[in-house]
Amino acid sequence: MDYERIQVLLEPFQRQRLEQAAKDSHRSLSAIIRDLVQKYLEEQRKAELRKAAEILRDDYLNDPELTAFHVLDGEELHA
């Protein structure tokens, strides 16, 4: 896997806690930070999807063309 080097400034307390977490889990400080960044990005993506769903919810509830096929629910479809 390719990684890019960046510089991050942390408060001393943050660095100490992260280093302890790395030591306790037998992992590198970089691996801990990459995991935290990944979790943050996943949370942001979920928030974006939640916001999009909220925006579209009103259309879905009020536009009969978007729900026209609900009568097919439960029916078997044959090719």
Buried (B, 14 or more C-beta within 10 A) or exposed (E): EEEEEEEEEEEEEEEEEBEEBBEEEEEEEEEBBBEEEEEEEEEEEEEEEEEEEEEEEEEEEEEEEEEEEEEEEEEEEEE
